[in-house]
Amino acid sequence: MQSSKPMPFPQAIILTIGDELLLGETLDTNSAWIATKLHETGFKVLRRISVGDDQQAILQALQEESARTDLLIMTGGLGPTSDDITKTVLCDFFHTRLVLHESTLQHITSLLQQRGTPLLERNRAQALVPEGCTVLPNPRGTAPGLWFENMQRIWIALPGVPHEMKGLLEEEVLPRLKQKWPALQAIQHRYVLTYGQGESQVAERLVGFEASLPENIRLAYLPGNGLLKLRLSAADSHALQLLDDYHQQLIALLSDIVVGTENLPYELLIAQKLLTKKATLALAESCTGGYLAHLFTSHPGSSAYFTGSLVCYSPEVKVQWLNVPAEWIQQPGVVSEPVARAMAEGIRQKLHTDYALAITGWLGPDGGTPEAPVGTVWIAAAHQSQTLTRRHQLRGDRQRNLVLSATHALYLLDELIRQTS
């Protein structure tokens, strides 16, 4: 849910090209990343569109969307294969022809020589560019970026390979856009991350706060994975002076459910607390199968606080490695408070850490017992001074339950860290 207060930003549309995107074979991460970068720079992204490798579909998208925006960025279809037709479509759209770009050909030849690969005719064809465009050099690959400009409107074509696209956007595109629109103001955001109440509940608590916001500051609700992120945004200089004040008001109004005030993943916010305390963490995961460990170790520097984990998926591993009493597997059951507690305390002692987090549950669609039906998850967080346990009954599908279980586990660990400060 987001307020509709207008903000005077130049407008942008992102067009991604490729059959693999429409078929779901490749996840479109390019448009999300570009949208973030444009938003940070001061553009308002109107829409993100995907079309297949079809000449008429691409041409129609260009014709329809160009009239609605100041900037159109497209990715994909610049490669060396027969389904890469973006340049041909651009020639039709701009009524021009392909011409050889000598410096691009030299770059392609040099790059392939370094790789020990012969220069094929299809590689040479990548040095053909629409006449009249500005060529954006791509040091990471063989397909250059293409910049078209007409009547205060800009079209940009970038390779679909993510690391090539990102390099071109950051090193070539964004600096040029800032020159084109020197009055661009980077949008400033302030964040509040909450746990424990849904979007409608929080919105009800903030009716008065939202009514007090000036026209040039807006509030967005961003729910996901058991958490709710609130974002305050402002761009003009007067609003920026007020932004921090409203941020502090928001924190105070929701103090009972706030778990973070930075735009960071929850596990990284917890990691900062562990680093501040110079404390270490170990994990024992059953139903989440290492997902929690992945969350922590996906961030650089995690070795400073994360010691290790055990994926104790079978009952035998819980018994042999974590000293869970064998009789507990049957009664009270592998998904129970005593087993979760024993897992957390066992892994903490085995790996000699300050904190430990354990999780066991039935994520579905199979499994479960009368005492612990499908969706039951028991979590335990252990410290030398105390152990916290909590039961959750989830109702999503397996993937949804996996992610929610991790969020609930992180919150319990966060709670224990606060109690043992």
Secondary structure, 3 states (H helix, E strand, C coil): CECCCCCCCCEEEEEEECHHHHCCCCCCCHHHHHHHHHHHHCCEEEEEEEECCCHHHHHHHHHHHHCCCCEEEEECCCCCCCCCCHHHHHHHHHCCCEEECHHHHHHHHHHHHHHCCCCCHHHHHHHEEECCCEEECCCCCCCCEEEEEECCEEEEEECCCHHHHHHHHHHHHHHHHHHHCCCCCCCEEEEEEEECCCHHHHHHHCHHHHHHCCCCEEEEEEEECCEEEEEEEECCHHHHHHHHHHHHHHHHHCCCCEEECCCCCHHHHHHHHHHHHCCCEEEEECCCCCHHHHHHHCCCCHHHCEEEEEECCCHHHHHHHHCCCHHHHCCCCCCCHHHHHHHHHHHHHHHCCCEEEEEEECCCCCCCCCCCCCCEEEEEEEECCCEEEEEEECCCCHHHHHHHHHHHHHHHHHHHHHHCC
